[in-house]
Amino acid sequence: MAVGVPSTTTPRYVMNITSVDPTQNLIEGTLKGADSRRVMIIDVPIAARWPMVGESWIVRQENGNWYLQGIYDPLSMQNIPPGDAVIHSPTGVVHVQGSADGSTDFVITKPQLVAGVVSDASFSTTPADGTMAVDTTHGRLYVRYGGSWHYTALT
């Protein structure tokens, strides 16, 4: 399957999926506010799965080719600039690969809520530098760096 380069100016569409055939790279669905279309998909996002009937996906057409961009979520798609990504993670952890050799890879996690002063003991394993947590008792945002916890007051 060829990989398409995402365009920052190509319009994106919401497609309500009515049938899929991954063996032929075909999906069929209704574009929001338009007619039913049967299209051959050129690219599926990394780590994505094929759409399922009944789901809504973001698709784009570029130079006559169609590309899947991801599952459509009307709440998360508000005011998202073209070219940016919306990532859903039920675990609250997102792994990002920034380079082919892994030198700029990082993990994004939701800050942990802690009732009281944050320390390494607030976590099940020693957290890495860059980890954030919120002290809900004292209204402080903690960041771990240099092997120690540092905080600033929240208002």
Buried (B, 14 or more C-beta within 10 A) or exposed (E): EEEBEBBEEBEBBBBBBBEBEEEEBBBBBBBEEEEEBEBEBBBBBEEEEBBEEEBBBBBBBBEEBBBBBBBBEEEEEEEEEEEEEBEEEEEEEBEEEEEEEEEEEEEEBEBBEBEEBBBEEBBEEEBEEEBBBBBEEBEBBBBBEEEEBEBEEEE
